[in-house]
Each structure stands twice: as C-alpha cells, then as structure tokens.
C-alpha cells in the first residue's frame, strides 16, 4: 500500500521568484558572503558550491545591500557619490539585482 502523504521536501514546496523594483530592500542571505581576496585583490561572492566575480560597480552596490536601504536609496547614494543620473543608476541596479536574485544570491 502506497503512502499518499507528502513531505515538505516534495513538490508542494516552490521557491517564489523575487521581482526587484525600486522599493525592494535587498540583502545577502546568511549563506552568501561578499569577501575581499587580499591575495588577488578581488571581491568575490561566495555561495554554496559557487563563486561569483562581481565587477567594481556591482561590489559598490552589494556593499549597500543591508536589507534596510531600498533600491531607490542605494541609487540616490551612488548618484551623489559618482555624480550620475539617479534614474539610470536605479535601472542598472534593478537589472543587476534581478539577475543575482534569480541565481539565489540576493533576497529581500
């Protein structure tokens, strides 16, 4: 006789896709680390069984992803720091964070 009960690990549990927008407050999950490799002088995103090599701009954005600041807040900060248009920066941040979210690197 087959057991028809489902456990939590079976198909009933589905991961919900985060849609990043201007009000999203991104944060790195506990199992994801942003670390500087002093030996090679590069920043790395360390994830279980994966390593990402973000560019300098991505690193600046990720340093600000604390779960308290929204994408708009991050864009405003970077626009002031780099004297660039906030709207353009916000669009680039949303695109980058959406890609990282789809890879499981960012949550909100």
N, C-alpha and C positions, 0 to 999 in steps of 0.2 A: 504494500500500500504506500503510495507516494505522499510525501508531506507537502501540502499546498501553502504553508506559511512562508512568508518572505522575510528575509533578514535585512538589516539596514544596509548591508553591502551589496544587495542585489539591485536590479534595475529601477526600483522605485525612487532611489536617491539620484537626483540630477543636479549638476552644478549650474547655477544661474549665471548667465553672462552679465558682467558689469558693463554698462554703457557709460562711458566717460563723457561728461559735459562740463560746462563752466562752473557748476555748483558742486561737482564731485570733490570730496576731500580725500585725495589719495594717500595711501600709506603702504609701506612694505610689510607684508605679512611676517610673522615671527620667524618663519623658516627661511626667509630670504634675507641676505645680508649684502650691503653695499660696503665693500672693503677696498682700501688702497694697498696695492702691492708695491711696497717701497723698493724692492729689488729691481723691478722692471719699470717702476714709476708709472703704473697704470691703475685705473679704477676698474674693479670687477663687480659684477652682480653674481653672488654665489647662491645657487638654488640646488635642491636635491638632484644630484646626478647631472647638473647643467651649470655652465659658467657662461655669462654674457660679458662682452667687452663694450660698454657704452662709450659714446664719444663725449667730449668735454661738455657740450651743451646738455646732453642727457644727464650727466653727473650733476650739473648745477641744478637741474630740475629735481632729480631724485633726492638730493640733499634737503630739499624743501618739502618733500612729501612726508609730512608728520601726522596726517590724519586730522589736523586742526585747520590747516590752510586749504582753501578751495583752489581750484584751477585758476579762477579769476584773481585770487590773492597772489598766487605764485607768478602769474603773468604780469601783474602790476609791479611786483618786486623786481622781476627781471627786466621789465621795460624801463624802470628807473635806473637800474644798475647798468644796463647796456645802451640806454637811450635809443630804444627801438619801439616801433608801434605795438601797443598792448594787444590789439586785436590779432595781429599777425602772430605774435608770440603765443597767445592763447590757443589759436588754431593749431599751431605746431605742437604745443604741449598736449592738447587733446588727442591729436593723431598719434603721437609717441606713446602716451599713456594707454590709449586703447590697444595698441599693439602689444604693449607689455602686459596689460590686463588679460588679453586673450591667451598669453603664454603663462598666466598664473603668477606673474611677478609683482603685480600691483593689485591691491584691494581697496575698498573704501568703507 
